[in-house]
Amino acid sequence: MEEGFIISNKIRKAIFIEIASGEKSISRIIKKHHLIESVALNALKELREHGLIEEKEGGYVLSPLGTKTYGKLKGSDSI
């Protein structure tokens, strides 16, 4: 039930959607959404711990589980 984990927190949701949309830089996501850095980095850590995103080539991308979860969220109009 990773969908609930993502949509239950607006910062996790914003970071997840940005990464799903192709943004690889957490610092750009923080600036774009005017997030508090420590809160955003904690949300990023939680997403990584749940296996939804992974670090790759100096940035972040959706993991296979993250891609599957994103598809479910899109299909249910939750995002």
Backbone as JSON Lines, residues from 0, in Angstrom:
{"i":0,"aa":"M","n":[0.83,-1.19,0.0],"ca":[0.0,0.0,0.0],"c":[0.87,1.25,0.0]}
{"i":1,"aa":"E","n":[1.83,1.27,-0.9],"ca":[2.74,2.41,-1.0],"c":[2.02,3.68,-1.44]}
{"i":2,"aa":"E","n":[0.9,3.54,-2.13],"ca":[0.15,4.7,-2.6],"c":[-0.25,5.59,-1.42]}
{"i":3,"aa":"G","n":[-0.77,4.97,-0.37],"ca":[-1.18,5.72,0.82],"c":[-0.02,6.39,1.5]}
{"i":4,"aa":"F","n":[1.12,5.71,1.53],"ca":[2.33,6.29,2.12],"c":[2.73,7.56,1.39]}
{"i":5,"aa":"I","n":[2.61,7.57,0.09],"ca":[3.0,8.74,-0.71],"c":[2.0,9.87,-0.54]}
{"i":6,"aa":"I","n":[0.72,9.59,-0.75],"ca":[-0.26,10.68,-0.77],"c":[-0.64,11.19,0.62]}
{"i":7,"aa":"S","n":[-0.22,10.49,1.66],"ca":[-0.55,10.95,3.02],"c":[0.34,12.11,3.48]}
{"i":8,"aa":"N","n":[1.37,12.41,2.73],"ca":[2.29,13.48,3.11],"c":[2.56,14.34,1.88]}
{"i":9,"aa":"K","n":[2.22,15.64,1.97],"ca":[2.32,16.5,0.78],"c":[3.75,16.68,0.29]}
{"i":10,"aa":"I","n":[4.72,16.61,1.18],"ca":[6.11,16.78,0.76],"c":[6.61,15.52,0.05]}
{"i":11,"aa":"R","n":[6.3,14.35,0.63],"ca":[6.65,13.1,-0.06],"c":[5.99,13.05,-1.44]}
{"i":12,"aa":"K","n":[4.74,13.45,-1.48],"ca":[3.98,13.43,-2.74],"c":[4.63,14.36,-3.77]}
{"i":13,"aa":"A","n":[4.98,15.57,-3.37],"ca":[5.59,16.53,-4.29],"c":[6.92,16.0,-4.82]}
{"i":14,"aa":"I","n":[7.75,15.45,-3.95],"ca":[9.05,14.93,-4.36],"c":[8.87,13.73,-5.29]}
{"i":15,"aa":"F","n":[7.97,12.84,-4.93],"ca":[7.72,11.66,-5.75],"c":[7.24,12.04,-7.15]}
{"i":16,"aa":"I","n":[6.31,12.98,-7.23],"ca":[5.78,13.41,-8.54],"c":[6.87,14.09,-9.36]}
{"i":17,"aa":"E","n":[7.67,14.92,-8.74],"ca":[8.76,15.6,-9.47],"c":[9.74,14.58,-10.03]}
{"i":18,"aa":"I","n":[10.13,13.6,-9.22],"ca":[11.07,12.58,-9.7],"c":[10.42,11.74,-10.8]}
{"i":19,"aa":"A","n":[9.15,11.42,-10.63],"ca":[8.43,10.67,-11.66],"c":[8.35,11.45,-12.97]}
{"i":20,"aa":"S","n":[8.34,12.77,-12.86],"ca":[8.26,13.63,-14.05],"c":[9.61,13.86,-14.7]}
{"i":21,"aa":"G","n":[10.67,13.29,-14.1],"ca":[11.98,13.38,-14.72],"c":[12.98,14.28,-14.03]}
{"i":22,"aa":"E","n":[12.55,14.98,-12.97],"ca":[13.5,15.83,-12.24],"c":[14.41,14.92,-11.41]}
{"i":23,"aa":"K","n":[15.7,15.12,-11.53],"ca":[16.67,14.26,-10.82],"c":[17.3,14.97,-9.62]}
{"i":24,"aa":"S","n":[17.18,16.29,-9.56],"ca":[17.88,17.07,-8.53],"c":[16.96,17.43,-7.37]}
{"i":25,"aa":"I","n":[17.31,16.95,-6.18],"ca":[16.5,17.29,-5.0],"c":[16.61,18.77,-4.69]}
{"i":26,"aa":"S","n":[17.76,19.39,-4.95],"ca":[17.89,20.82,-4.65],"c":[16.96,21.65,-5.53]}
{"i":27,"aa":"R","n":[16.77,21.26,-6.79],"ca":[15.82,21.99,-7.65],"c":[14.38,21.78,-7.19]}
{"i":28,"aa":"I","n":[14.08,20.58,-6.72],"ca":[12.73,20.31,-6.21],"c":[12.47,21.16,-4.97]}
{"i":29,"aa":"I","n":[13.46,21.24,-4.08],"ca":[13.33,22.05,-2.86],"c":[13.07,23.51,-3.22]}
{"i":30,"aa":"K","n":[13.84,24.05,-4.16],"ca":[13.65,25.46,-4.57],"c":[12.3,25.67,-5.24]}
{"i":31,"aa":"K","n":[11.94,24.78,-6.14],"ca":[10.68,24.93,-6.89],"c":[9.47,24.95,-5.97]}
{"i":32,"aa":"H","n":[9.48,24.11,-4.95],"ca":[8.32,23.98,-4.06],"c":[8.5,24.76,-2.75]}
{"i":33,"aa":"H","n":[9.6,25.51,-2.63],"ca":[9.88,26.31,-1.43],"c":[9.82,25.46,-0.16]}
{"i":34,"aa":"L","n":[10.5,24.33,-0.2],"ca":[10.49,23.39,0.91],"c":[11.63,23.67,1.89]}
{"i":35,"aa":"I","n":[11.43,23.3,3.13],"ca":[12.5,23.35,4.11],"c":[13.42,22.18,3.8]}
{"i":36,"aa":"E","n":[14.71,22.47,3.65],"ca":[15.65,21.45,3.18],"c":[15.65,20.19,4.04]}
{"i":37,"aa":"S","n":[15.72,20.36,5.37],"ca":[15.79,19.18,6.23],"c":[14.53,18.32,6.14]}
{"i":38,"aa":"V","n":[13.37,18.95,5.99],"ca":[12.11,18.22,5.87],"c":[12.07,17.47,4.53]}
{"i":39,"aa":"A","n":[12.5,18.14,3.47],"ca":[12.52,17.52,2.14],"c":[13.5,16.35,2.1]}
{"i":40,"aa":"L","n":[14.66,16.52,2.7],"ca":[15.65,15.43,2.71],"c":[15.15,14.24,3.52]}
{"i":41,"aa":"N","n":[14.41,14.5,4.58],"ca":[13.82,13.41,5.36],"c":[12.77,12.66,4.53]}
{"i":42,"aa":"A","n":[11.95,13.4,3.81],"ca":[10.94,12.77,2.94],"c":[11.62,11.94,1.85]}
{"i":43,"aa":"L","n":[12.7,12.47,1.29],"ca":[13.47,11.74,0.28],"c":[14.02,10.44,0.87]}
{"i":44,"aa":"K","n":[14.54,10.53,2.07],"ca":[15.08,9.34,2.76],"c":[13.98,8.3,2.95]}
{"i":45,"aa":"E","n":[12.79,8.74,3.36],"ca":[11.67,7.82,3.56],"c":[11.27,7.14,2.25]}
{"i":46,"aa":"L","n":[11.24,7.89,1.17],"ca":[10.9,7.33,-0.14],"c":[11.95,6.29,-0.57]}
{"i":47,"aa":"R","n":[13.21,6.57,-0.27],"ca":[14.27,5.62,-0.59],"c":[14.15,4.37,0.27]}
{"i":48,"aa":"E","n":[13.86,4.54,1.56],"ca":[13.73,3.4,2.46],"c":[12.58,2.48,2.06]}
{"i":49,"aa":"H","n":[11.54,3.05,1.48],"ca":[10.4,2.26,1.02],"c":[10.64,1.66,-0.36]}
{"i":50,"aa":"G","n":[11.81,1.94,-0.94],"ca":[12.16,1.36,-2.23],"c":[11.45,1.98,-3.41]}
{"i":51,"aa":"L","n":[10.96,3.21,-3.24],"ca":[10.21,3.87,-4.32],"c":[11.1,4.67,-5.26]}
{"i":52,"aa":"I","n":[12.2,5.18,-4.74],"ca":[13.15,5.91,-5.58],"c":[14.55,5.39,-5.28]}
{"i":53,"aa":"E","n":[15.45,5.65,-6.21],"ca":[16.83,5.23,-6.03],"c":[17.75,6.29,-6.62]}
{"i":54,"aa":"E","n":[18.96,6.31,-6.09],"ca":[19.96,7.25,-6.57],"c":[20.65,6.63,-7.77]}
{"i":55,"aa":"K","n":[20.76,7.43,-8.83],"ca":[21.38,6.93,-10.05],"c":[22.02,8.09,-10.79]}
{"i":56,"aa":"E","n":[23.27,7.94,-11.18],"ca":[23.99,8.93,-11.98],"c":[23.91,10.34,-11.39]}
{"i":57,"aa":"G","n":[24.12,10.44,-10.09],"ca":[24.15,11.74,-9.43],"c":[22.8,12.37,-9.24]}
{"i":58,"aa":"G","n":[21.73,11.62,-9.41],"ca":[20.39,12.15,-9.21],"c":[19.46,11.04,-8.75]}
{"i":59,"aa":"Y","n":[18.18,11.33,-8.77],"ca":[17.21,10.36,-8.29],"c":[16.24,9.98,-9.41]}
{"i":60,"aa":"V","n":[15.85,8.72,-9.4],"ca":[14.89,8.19,-10.38],"c":[13.94,7.24,-9.65]}
{"i":61,"aa":"L","n":[12.82,6.95,-10.27],"ca":[11.91,5.98,-9.69],"c":[12.52,4.58,-9.81]}
{"i":62,"aa":"S","n":[12.33,3.8,-8.78],"ca":[12.73,2.4,-8.83],"c":[11.64,1.64,-9.6]}
{"i":63,"aa":"P","n":[11.86,0.37,-9.9],"ca":[10.77,-0.4,-10.53],"c":[9.48,-0.37,-9.7]}
{"i":64,"aa":"L","n":[9.6,-0.48,-8.36],"ca":[8.42,-0.39,-7.5],"c":[7.8,1.0,-7.59]}
{"i":65,"aa":"G","n":[8.64,2.04,-7.62],"ca":[8.14,3.41,-7.74],"c":[7.39,3.63,-9.05]}
{"i":66,"aa":"T","n":[7.91,3.06,-10.13],"ca":[7.25,3.18,-11.43],"c":[5.88,2.51,-11.4]}
{"i":67,"aa":"K","n":[5.83,1.33,-10.81],"ca":[4.56,0.59,-10.69],"c":[3.57,1.38,-9.82]}
{"i":68,"aa":"T","n":[4.04,1.92,-8.71],"ca":[3.19,2.69,-7.8],"c":[2.69,3.96,-8.47]}
{"i":69,"aa":"Y","n":[3.56,4.63,-9.23],"ca":[3.17,5.83,-9.95],"c":[2.04,5.51,-10.93]}
{"i":70,"aa":"G","n":[2.14,4.4,-11.62],"ca":[1.09,3.99,-12.55],"c":[-0.25,3.77,-11.83]}
{"i":71,"aa":"K","n":[-0.19,3.18,-10.65],"ca":[-1.43,2.96,-9.88],"c":[-2.03,4.29,-9.44]}
{"i":72,"aa":"L","n":[-1.18,5.21,-9.0],"ca":[-1.67,6.52,-8.55],"c":[-2.28,7.32,-9.71]}
{"i":73,"aa":"K","n":[-1.63,7.25,-10.86],"ca":[-2.17,7.93,-12.06],"c":[-3.5,7.32,-12.46]}
{"i":74,"aa":"G","n":[-3.58,6.01,-12.41],"ca":[-4.8,5.3,-12.8],"c":[-5.98,5.59,-11.89]}
{"i":75,"aa":"S","n":[-5.69,5.87,-10.63],"ca":[-6.75,6.13,-9.66],"c":[-7.03,7.63,-9.51]}
{"i":76,"aa":"D","n":[-6.36,8.45,-10.31],"ca":[-6.48,9.92,-10.23],"c":[-6.15,10.48,-8.86]}
{"i":77,"aa":"S","n":[-5.24,9.83,-8.15],"ca":[-4.81,10.32,-6.84],"c":[-3.76,11.41,-6.95]}
{"i":78,"aa":"I","n":[-3.14,11.51,-8.13],"ca":[-2.14,12.55,-8.35],"c":[-2.42,13.25,-9.66]}
